[in-house]
């Protein structure tokens, strides 16, 4: 197996060790504990089965992801402008 093909093996620990920064202070146990019931009940933020075709589902997913990114950009810009205004004494 070449190093590039390791990403195709989701259970390969070495793949995830290089992708996930174990020093990032993410409480994975808490994430699992707070989301496991929703996952088991089939409650997901996005379900491709809600769309008539795979193409429509992927387009909807793309739009949803980009709407989240735009919301993040707006919030960051707003916080950044508030920080600048605060430093100028406004």
C-alpha positions in Angstrom: 0.0 0.0 0.0 1.4 3.4 -0.9 1.2 6.3 1.5 -1.3 8.0 -0.7 -3.7 5.1 -0.7 -3.9 4.9 3.1 -6.7 7.4 3.1 -8.9 4.8 1.4 -8.6 2.6 4.5 -10.8 4.3 7.1 -9.9 1.9 9.9 -6.2 2.5 9.5 -5.0 4.1 12.8 -2.0 5.7 11.1 -4.3 7.6 8.7 -6.2 9.2 11.5 -3.2 9.8 13.7 -1.8 12.1 10.9 -5.2 13.7 10.3 -6.4 14.3 13.9 -4.3 16.4 16.1 -4.5 14.7 19.5 -3.4 17.9 21.2 -6.5 19.8 20.1 -8.3 19.4 23.4 -11.5 18.0 21.8 -13.5 16.0 24.3 -14.5 13.2 22.0 -16.1 11.2 24.9 -18.5 14.2 25.5 -19.2 14.5 21.8 -20.1 10.8 21.6 -22.2 10.9 24.8 -24.2 13.9 23.6 -24.8 12.8 20.0 -25.0 9.0 20.2 -28.8 8.9 20.9 -29.5 11.1 17.9 -27.4 9.0 15.7 -29.0 5.8 16.8 -32.4 7.3 16.4 -31.6 8.3 12.8 -31.8 12.0 13.6 -29.2 13.7 11.4 -28.7 17.2 10.2 -28.7 16.0 6.6 -30.2 12.9 5.1 -29.6 12.2 1.4 -32.7 9.9 1.4 -34.8 13.1 1.6 -33.9 13.9 -2.0 -35.2 12.1 -5.1 -31.7 11.7 -6.7 -28.1 11.4 -5.5 -27.3 14.5 -7.6 -30.0 16.6 -5.9 -28.8 15.4 -2.5 -25.2 16.3 -3.2 -26.3 19.8 -4.5 -28.3 20.3 -1.4 -25.5 19.2 0.8 -23.1 21.5 -1.0 -25.5 24.4 -0.5 -26.0 23.6 3.1 -22.2 23.4 3.8 -21.6 26.7 2.0 -24.4 28.4 3.9 -22.7 27.3 7.2 -19.4 28.7 5.9 -21.0 32.0 4.9 -22.6 32.3 8.4 -19.1 31.7 10.0 -17.6 34.4 7.7 -20.3 36.9 8.7 -19.8 36.1 12.4 -16.0 36.4 12.2 -16.3 39.6 10.2 -18.7 41.0 12.8 -16.5 40.0 15.7 -13.4 41.4 14.0 -15.1 44.7 13.3 -16.3 44.9 16.9 -12.8 44.2 18.1 -11.4 47.0 15.9 -14.1 49.4 17.0 -13.3 48.6 20.6 -9.7 49.3 20.2 -10.4 52.6 18.5 -12.6 53.7 21.4 -15.8 53.8 19.5 
